[in-house]
Structure formats: C-alpha cells, structure tokens
Amino acid sequence: MKVFLVEDSPMLRERLQGLLAAIPGAEVVGHAAGAPEALEGIAGAQAEVVVLDIQLEKGSGFDVLKALQKSAPHVEVYMLTNFASDSYRMAALRYGARGFFDKSTEIDRLREVLAKRAAA
C-alpha cells in the first residue's frame, strides 16, 4: 500500500512517517506541506492512500480532497486533523474521505484502519 502524507508540521510529519512505515505492507512514498505540492506528489508517486491534514501551508486539505475526487477518485483519503469538529467531519465524508480522525485522540485508530487496509 503506497501512502502519501500531507502534513505541514515537520515534527508531526516525521512521527507519522514512522508510524505509517511500521505498518506491514505500507510504504510512505512521499509527503507535502501544501496543497499544490501534495496534488503533484500524490500523482507522481501513484499513491493509493493519502493521510491528509486540513490546515496546510498553502491551501487546505479540503482543496486537496476535492481535487482528488475529480482527478483520482480511486485514491483513498483519510483526514487527520486538530480541527475535528462535527461540521468538518461531515464535510470531509461528503467530499469523499474514507475516514476522519482527531490528531490528539485518534492516531492509533487511524493506524488500525490503515493496517487493516494494508492487510486486505
């Protein structure tokens, strides 16, 4: 499973890379801090899965999610954010995210979901 990570915090990005790389069958194939570079990187790496933050250096995770639904609807997107309000959760799912996780309380849950995805 090829995973692309879109996260603007270098410290959290490094932590997530380690977490994702530890999943059997998962390979982190790239990362980006902003929406434009994310879309280019996801396409170039032929990612199957994207872990996507809402707040980015340039643009937002919703910009990336909407663009992927048009250009690469087969890519599975899992939102991971500090902005885990119900309205953001509903919007993410409406725009095609496969899951929506709170960074402060659900990182382990995200890992579980991706581990099951990788094993399938």
C-alpha positions in Angstrom: 0.0 0.0 0.0 1.6 3.3 -1.2 0.8 6.1 1.3 1.4 9.8 0.7 1.4 12.1 3.8 0.1 15.7 3.6 1.1 17.5 6.9 2.5 20.9 7.4 4.2 20.3 10.8 7.7 18.8 10.2 7.7 17.2 13.7 4.3 15.6 13.3 5.1 14.6 9.7 8.2 12.7 10.9 6.2 11.0 13.7 3.5 9.9 11.2 6.1 8.7 8.7 7.5 6.3 11.4 4.0 5.2 12.4 2.9 4.5 8.9 6.2 2.9 7.8 5.8 0.4 10.7 2.6 -1.0 9.2 3.3 -4.2 7.4 2.7 -3.8 3.7 2.7 0.1 3.9 5.2 2.3 2.2 5.4 6.0 2.6 6.0 7.2 -0.9 6.1 10.9 -0.3 5.0 13.9 1.7 4.0 17.5 1.2 3.2 20.5 3.4 0.9 22.4 1.0 -2.0 21.6 -1.4 -0.3 22.3 -4.7 2.8 20.2 -4.0 0.5 17.5 -2.5 -1.5 17.1 -5.7 1.6 16.9 -7.8 3.3 14.5 -5.4 0.3 12.2 -5.0 0.0 11.8 -8.8 3.8 11.3 -9.3 4.1 8.7 -6.5 1.0 6.9 -7.7 -0.2 6.8 -4.1 -3.1 4.5 -3.2 -3.8 6.1 0.2 -3.4 9.7 1.4 -3.3 10.8 5.0 -4.4 14.5 4.9 -4.4 17.4 7.3 -6.9 20.2 7.0 -4.6 23.1 7.8 -1.7 23.3 5.3 1.0 25.8 4.4 -0.8 26.6 1.2 -4.4 25.8 0.6 -6.3 23.4 2.7 -6.9 19.7 3.0 -10.3 20.2 1.6 -8.8 21.7 -1.6 -6.7 18.5 -2.0 -9.7 16.2 -1.2 -12.0 17.9 -3.7 -9.3 17.9 -6.4 -8.5 14.2 -5.8 -12.2 13.3 -6.1 -12.1 14.7 -9.7 -8.7 13.6 -10.8 -8.1 10.4 -8.9 -11.2 9.1 -7.2 -9.6 5.7 -6.7 -7.2 7.2 -4.1 -8.4 6.6 -0.6 -8.1 9.7 1.6 -8.1 9.7 5.4 -8.2 13.1 7.1 -6.2 13.6 10.3 -6.6 16.9 12.0 -6.7 19.0 15.1 -9.9 20.5 13.8 -12.1 17.5 14.5 -15.5 19.3 14.7 -18.6 17.6 13.5 -19.0 20.1 10.7 -15.5 19.3 9.4 -16.1 15.6 9.8 -19.3 15.8 7.8 -17.8 17.9 5.1 -14.8 15.5 4.8 -17.0 12.5 4.4 -19.3 14.3 2.0 -16.3 15.2 -0.2 -15.2 11.6 -0.3 -12.8 11.0 2.7 -12.8 7.3 3.8 -12.2 8.4 7.4 -11.8 11.4 9.6 -9.5 11.3 12.7 -8.6 13.7 15.5 -4.8 14.0 15.9 -5.0 14.3 19.6 -7.1 11.3 20.3 -7.4 9.0 17.2 -3.9 8.5 15.7 -3.9 4.9 17.0 -7.3 4.4 15.4 -6.0 5.7 12.1 -3.1 3.2 12.3 -5.5 0.4 13.0 -7.7 1.3 10.0 -4.6 1.6 7.7 -3.2 -1.7 9.0 -6.4 -3.5 8.1 -6.4 -1.8 4.7 -2.8 -2.9 4.1 -3.6 -6.5 5.1 -6.5 -6.7 2.7 
